[in-house]
Each structure stands twice: as C-alpha cells, then as structure tokens.
Amino acid sequence: MALQLVSDPTAVYEGPASQPEEQIQWLLHRLGLTPAQAAVDLDVEPEQVHAWCSGETLPPRMALLAP
C-alpha cells in the first residue's frame, strides 16, 4: 500500500508526549491513513489501532516511529 502524504511531509508532531492518542491520530491524518489501513501496515488488528486512537491503550513505540 502506498502512503499518501498530506500537507507538509516534513511536519513534526509538536504536541505533548503525554498524549500518545493525539500523536497517533496526528500521524494517521498526516499520512492520509485510516486506522484500518494503518493496522495492515503495522500488522495489527484494526481494533488495536482504534484503541490507540481513543486512548484506551497506549500505542507501542513502533507505531509512533513507523512513518
């Protein structure tokens, strides 16, 4: 699956590190991915990505560094 970068591809997340759900949402938006598409790329279940985005569980570091 080809990534569809949106806006500025050099943009860096500048929000608080204490809010990983905001960071994962920002990354998905920046890359133009849905949680389901990200799940395929990260080899996890779509429900897991939804849990990261909602703050239900913390995303692993690999999910935040993947892009």
Order of alpha helices (4+ residues) and beta strands (2+ residues): alpha-alpha-alpha-alpha
